[in-house]
Amino acid sequence: MRVERVIFLQGDSANEALEIFDNHGCEGALQYLADVHDIGEHEVFNELAHGSKDQVFYISDYVLSVNKMLGTIGLEYILDREGFNGK
């Protein structure tokens, strides 16, 4: 599997995105965060970055991870699903 790390926000930087998540759900947060996504312009990894305590949402080829307790939100894009066991 190959995953592009689109964006990861924490602390004050994450406040607006987390507020959008609270008010408009994962679809709203995805739209907000995907605004910075240009395929091929971000670092690529072989595994997803979300933590074990994160809420994780699979939306098309995007993976949104949220941890409200830590004040983090991140978005990844699945480039290649080979070996992917997610939804």
N, C-alpha and C positions, 0 to 999 in steps of 0.2 A: 504494500500500500504506500502511496505517496500523498502527503498532505501538505498543503500550503497554509502557513500560519498568517492569516490575514491581519488580525489585530488582537491585542490583549491590553485591557485597561484595568487599572486598579486605583484605589483611593479616590482622591478628588477627580482624577481624569475619568473615572468610571461613573461618576454620579449621574450625568445626563443619560447615558445609555441604560443604567439600571432603573432610572425613573421611567424611561420609555418602556422597558421590560415590564415594570409594575403596572403601567397604565394601558399598554397596548399588546402585552404578551410577547411570546418569542418571535412571532412574525414581524411585529413592529420593531423589535430590537434588531432582528436580522436585516430588515430594510435599512435601518439607521447605520449599522456597522458595515454592511456590504457596500455602502457608498464609497469606501476607500479601496475597494477590491478591483484590481486590474490583474487578471490571471497572468501568472508568470512574473509578477513584480515583487513577490514576497518570498521569504525563506521557505524551503521545502524540507520536510522531515519524513521519516518512515513510520511514525506513530503519532497518534493523537496526544494532545498535551493536557487534556483536562484531568483534574484531580479526582480522587475517589469520593470526595464529599460534594462535588459539583453537581448541579442539575444539568443534564445534557439533553439537547434537543437536536434531532436529525431532521433537517429540512432540505429535501432534494439532495444536492451534493454539499451542502453546508452543515457544519456541526457548531452549534452555539452552546457554550458552557457558561454557567452562571453560579457564583458562590456569593450569596448576599451577606453571609456572616463575615466573609473576608473582604467583601466589597470589590469583587472581580467579575469581569465579563470578557469573554473571548470568542473569536470566530475563526474557524478553520474551513478550508475548502478541500474536498477530496478530489485529487487529480487522477488517481488510479486506485480502483477498488480491489485489486488482487490481494488476497489475504485479509480483507476487511471483514470483521465479524460483527459490525454494528448493524443498525437498522436501515 
